[in-house]
Amino acid sequence: MKYAFYPGCSLEVNAAAYDLSVKAVAKTLGLELVEVDDWNCCGATEYFSQDELTACAVIARNLALVDPACGQITAPCAACFLNLKKVDRLMSEHPDLDQKINQALAAGGLKYRPGSVQVRHLLEVIYKDVGEEGVKARVKRPLTGLRVAAYYGCQVVRPFKDFDDPEQPTTMDEILKWLGAEVVDYPVKTHCCSGHMTQISEPEAFEMIRRLLYCAQQREADVIACACPMCQLNMDAYQGRVNGFFNTNFNLPILYFTQLLGVAFGLQPRELGFGKELVAAEPVIAAKVGAA
């Protein structure tokens, strides 16, 4: 199975563990990820608030670079996935915008026909294309005894309903269960992690992060699994600050769902980026699942 691969900026730096684990797991699953040549930043959320047309054109450029023979692109980052999908949808629904974007692309010798590239998050690819049998067949080290809170965040399942329910998604839950993990009931699985609010108002941001950690702690989760670099960063990097602000004692490792897939597949921790997180995950995995 071949897919155009859009890593996005985060996977090259702060989310390097996601990048490593995505590629390691994809290889194990037989997913051929072909990185889009000369891709550019998706603009995250800020660009849209500054200049929507330019933001759309910048994002559409990535879609225009996809090999037509491939016809689909997967993005592990929630924001990248949403932006690529949103621009494709906007161009499909608004002919005037489509024309303006293609005028901009033409300056670089490119053109994009909306709908010609299917935009998919890696969760969907693994859930639908690999499936339960394909995942279970590769499990060498079942995650039996590991209690996991599956956290989706805002952008993976919203606003589009293409592959999961926007309020009660289950895709990641099911994948983790295929690995043998005990997935806990996590009512805040689609609540916001505060995004960039930490740079604007720490009290509000810390409260949003606290709720996510508190809910996981109350459900006696050993780890939180996520599918977004921003979510992982906020809950991991700011966990100590949240503890200091609220006098709490959270000590929850925040991992990418691909890292847990890799553990179950018997891959080595360093192959999966373990050790890059601030709240150490390896001692928890070793205690619950056993040493690699």
C-alpha positions as CSV (number, residue, x, y, z in Angstrom):
1,M,0.0,0.0,0.0
2,K,1.5,3.3,-1.1
3,Y,0.8,6.7,0.3
4,A,2.2,10.2,-0.2
5,F,3.5,11.2,3.2
6,Y,3.3,14.7,4.6
7,P,5.3,14.9,7.8
8,G,4.9,18.6,8.6
9,C,7.3,20.8,10.6
10,S,6.7,19.4,14.1
11,L,7.8,15.9,13.2
12,E,11.2,17.2,12.3
13,V,11.9,18.8,15.7
14,N,9.7,18.6,18.9
15,A,7.7,15.6,17.6
16,A,10.7,13.6,16.4
17,A,9.4,10.6,18.4
18,Y,6.3,10.6,16.3
19,D,8.3,10.7,13.1
20,L,10.5,7.8,14.2
21,S,7.6,5.6,15.4
22,V,5.4,6.4,12.4
23,K,8.2,5.2,10.0
24,A,9.1,2.2,12.1
25,V,5.5,1.1,12.4
26,A,4.7,1.8,8.7
27,K,7.6,-0.5,7.7
28,T,6.3,-3.3,9.9
29,L,2.8,-2.9,8.5
30,G,3.9,-2.8,4.9
31,L,2.8,0.8,4.4
32,E,5.0,2.6,1.8
33,L,5.2,6.2,2.8
34,V,6.6,8.4,0.1
35,E,7.5,11.8,1.5
36,V,6.2,14.7,-0.7
37,D,9.1,16.3,-2.4
38,D,9.8,19.9,-1.5
39,W,6.8,20.1,0.8
40,N,6.2,23.4,2.8
41,C,4.7,24.3,6.2
42,C,0.9,23.9,6.4
43,G,0.7,27.3,8.3
44,A,-0.8,25.7,11.4
45,T,-3.7,27.8,12.7
46,E,-2.2,31.3,12.7
47,Y,-1.8,31.8,8.9
48,F,-5.6,31.5,8.3
49,S,-6.2,34.4,10.7
50,Q,-3.8,36.6,8.8
51,D,-4.6,35.9,5.1
52,E,-7.0,33.1,4.2
53,L,-6.3,33.1,0.5
54,T,-2.5,33.0,0.9
55,A,-2.9,30.3,3.6
56,C,-5.0,28.2,1.3
57,A,-2.6,28.6,-1.6
58,V,0.4,27.6,0.6
59,I,-1.5,24.5,1.7
60,A,-2.8,23.6,-1.8
61,R,0.8,23.7,-3.0
62,N,1.4,20.5,-1.0
63,L,-1.6,18.8,-2.5
64,A,-0.4,19.8,-6.0
65,L,3.0,18.2,-5.4
66,V,1.4,14.7,-4.8
67,D,2.1,12.2,-7.5
68,P,-1.2,11.8,-9.4
69,A,-0.5,8.0,-9.5
70,C,-0.7,7.9,-5.7
71,G,-4.0,9.8,-5.3
72,Q,-3.8,9.9,-1.5
73,I,-1.8,11.6,1.2
74,T,-1.5,10.8,4.9
75,A,-0.5,13.2,7.6
76,P,0.2,12.1,11.2
77,C,-0.1,15.7,12.6
78,A,-3.7,16.6,13.4
79,A,-3.3,20.3,12.3
80,C,-1.6,19.3,9.0
81,F,-4.2,16.7,8.3
82,L,-7.0,19.2,9.0
83,N,-5.5,22.0,6.9
84,L,-4.9,19.8,3.9
85,K,-8.4,18.4,4.1
86,K,-10.0,21.8,4.7
87,V,-8.4,23.4,1.7
88,D,-9.3,20.5,-0.5
89,R,-12.9,20.8,0.7
90,L,-12.9,24.6,0.3
91,M,-11.7,24.4,-3.2
92,S,-14.3,21.8,-4.1
93,E,-17.2,23.9,-2.6
94,H,-16.1,27.4,-3.7
95,P,-15.2,27.7,-7.4
96,D,-14.0,31.3,-7.1
97,L,-11.5,30.4,-4.4
98,D,-10.4,27.4,-6.4
99,Q,-9.7,29.7,-9.4
100,K,-7.7,32.2,-7.2
101,I,-5.7,29.4,-5.6
102,N,-4.8,27.8,-8.9
103,Q,-3.8,31.2,-10.2
104,A,-1.3,31.4,-7.3
105,L,-0.1,27.9,-7.9
106,A,0.4,28.6,-11.6
107,A,3.1,31.1,-10.7
108,G,5.1,28.0,-9.6
109,G,4.1,25.9,-12.5
110,L,1.6,23.9,-10.4
111,K,-2.1,23.1,-10.6
112,Y,-4.4,21.3,-8.2
113,R,-7.8,19.8,-9.0
114,P,-9.9,19.5,-5.8
115,G,-10.8,16.0,-4.9
116,S,-8.0,14.5,-6.9
117,V,-6.0,13.7,-3.7
118,Q,-7.7,11.9,-0.8
119,V,-6.4,13.4,2.5
120,R,-6.2,10.8,5.4
121,H,-5.0,10.7,8.9
122,L,-2.7,7.9,9.8
123,L,-5.3,6.6,12.3
124,E,-7.7,6.0,9.5
125,V,-5.1,4.4,7.3
126,I,-4.2,1.8,10.0
127,Y,-7.8,1.2,11.1
128,K,-9.3,0.8,7.6
129,D,-6.5,-0.3,5.3
130,V,-4.5,-2.5,7.6
131,G,-7.4,-3.5,9.8
132,E,-7.8,-5.7,12.9
133,E,-6.3,-8.8,11.4
134,G,-3.4,-7.1,9.9
135,V,-2.5,-5.4,13.2
136,K,-3.0,-8.4,15.4
137,A,-0.9,-10.6,13.1
138,R,2.1,-8.4,13.9
139,V,1.7,-8.3,17.7
140,K,4.7,-9.9,19.4
141,R,4.5,-8.2,22.8
142,P,0.8,-7.7,23.8
143,L,0.1,-4.6,25.9
144,T,-1.8,-6.7,28.4
145,G,-2.1,-4.9,31.7
146,L,-1.4,-1.5,30.3
147,R,-4.2,1.0,31.0
148,V,-4.3,3.6,28.2
149,A,-6.4,6.8,27.9
150,A,-6.9,7.4,24.1
151,Y,-6.9,11.2,23.5
152,Y,-7.9,12.5,20.1
153,G,-7.9,16.2,20.7
154,C,-9.9,18.8,18.6
155,Q,-8.7,18.4,15.0
156,V,-8.4,14.8,14.1
157,V,-12.2,14.1,14.0
158,R,-13.5,17.7,13.7
159,P,-15.2,19.2,11.8
160,F,-15.3,16.4,9.2
161,K,-17.0,13.1,10.0
162,D,-15.3,11.1,7.3
163,F,-13.8,8.2,9.4
164,D,-14.9,8.7,13.0
165,D,-17.5,10.3,15.3
166,P,-16.6,13.9,16.2
167,E,-17.8,13.6,19.8
168,Q,-17.3,9.9,20.6
169,P,-14.5,8.7,18.4
170,T,-13.4,5.0,18.8
171,T,-10.7,4.4,16.1
172,M,-7.7,4.8,18.4
173,D,-9.5,2.9,21.2
174,E,-10.0,0.0,18.9
175,I,-6.5,-0.1,17.5
176,L,-5.1,0.0,21.1
177,K,-7.4,-2.9,22.1
178,W,-6.1,-4.9,19.1
179,L,-2.7,-4.6,20.8
180,G,-4.0,-6.0,24.0
181,A,-4.2,-2.7,26.0
182,E,-6.9,-1.9,28.4
183,V,-8.5,1.3,27.1
184,V,-10.1,3.3,29.9
185,D,-13.3,5.3,29.6
186,Y,-12.0,8.8,28.9
187,P,-14.9,11.3,28.5
188,V,-12.6,14.2,27.7
189,K,-11.0,12.5,24.7
190,T,-12.0,15.2,22.3
191,H,-11.5,18.2,24.6
192,C,-9.0,20.9,23.6
193,C,-5.4,20.6,25.0
194,S,-5.3,24.5,25.0
195,G,-3.3,24.7,21.7
196,H,-1.1,27.8,21.8
197,M,-3.0,29.2,24.8
198,T,0.1,28.6,26.9
199,Q,1.6,31.6,25.1
200,I,-1.4,33.8,25.7
201,S,-2.8,33.0,29.1
202,E,-1.1,30.4,31.3
203,P,-3.9,30.1,33.9
204,E,-6.5,29.2,31.3
205,A,-4.2,26.9,29.4
206,F,-3.0,25.1,32.6
207,E,-6.6,24.5,33.6
208,M,-7.4,22.9,30.3
209,I,-4.4,20.6,30.5
210,R,-5.2,19.8,34.2
211,R,-8.6,18.5,33.2
212,L,-7.1,16.1,30.7
213,L,-4.5,14.8,33.2
214,Y,-7.0,14.6,36.1
215,C,-9.5,12.6,34.1
216,A,-6.8,10.1,33.0
217,Q,-5.5,9.9,36.6
218,Q,-9.0,9.3,38.0
219,R,-9.5,6.4,35.5
220,E,-6.1,5.0,36.7
221,A,-4.6,5.2,33.2
222,D,-0.9,4.4,33.0
223,V,-0.3,6.5,29.9
224,I,-2.1,8.8,27.6
225,A,-1.9,8.0,23.9
226,C,-2.4,10.9,21.4
227,A,-2.2,11.6,17.6
228,C,-1.1,15.2,17.6
229,P,2.3,16.9,18.3
230,M,0.7,19.9,19.9
231,C,-1.4,17.7,22.3
232,Q,1.7,15.7,23.2
233,L,3.8,18.8,23.8
234,N,1.2,20.5,26.0
235,M,0.5,17.5,28.3
236,D,4.1,16.4,28.5
237,A,6.1,19.6,28.5
238,Y,3.7,21.6,30.7
239,Q,2.8,18.8,33.2
240,G,5.4,20.0,35.7
241,R,4.2,23.6,35.4
242,V,0.6,22.4,35.9
243,N,1.7,20.5,39.0
244,G,3.3,23.6,40.4
245,F,0.3,25.8,39.5
246,F,-2.3,23.6,41.1
247,N,-0.2,21.7,43.7
248,T,-1.0,18.4,41.9
249,N,1.1,15.3,41.5
250,F,0.5,14.2,37.9
251,N,3.2,11.9,36.5
252,L,1.6,10.5,33.3
253,P,3.7,9.7,30.3
254,I,2.2,11.1,27.1
255,L,3.0,8.9,24.1
256,Y,2.0,8.8,20.4
257,F,-0.3,5.9,19.5
258,T,2.4,4.8,17.0
259,Q,4.9,4.3,19.8
260,L,2.5,1.9,21.5
261,L,2.0,0.1,18.2
262,G,5.7,-0.3,18.0
263,V,6.0,-1.6,21.5
264,A,3.4,-4.3,20.7
265,F,5.2,-5.2,17.5
266,G,8.4,-5.9,19.5
267,L,10.4,-2.9,18.2
268,Q,13.1,-1.4,20.2
269,P,12.4,1.7,22.3
270,R,15.0,3.8,20.6
271,E,13.5,3.0,17.2
272,L,10.3,4.5,18.5
273,G,11.6,7.7,20.0
274,F,11.3,6.6,23.7
275,G,13.4,8.9,25.9
276,K,12.5,12.1,24.1
277,E,9.4,12.6,26.3
278,L,9.9,14.5,29.6
279,V,7.7,12.3,31.7
280,A,9.6,9.0,31.3
281,A,7.5,6.3,29.7
282,E,9.9,3.3,29.6
283,P,9.7,2.5,33.4
284,V,5.9,2.4,33.1
285,I,5.9,0.2,30.0
286,A,8.5,-2.2,31.6
287,A,6.5,-2.5,34.8
288,K,3.2,-3.2,33.0
289,V,4.2,-5.0,29.8
290,G,7.8,-6.2,30.6
291,A,11.2,-5.0,29.4
292,A,11.9,-5.0,25.7
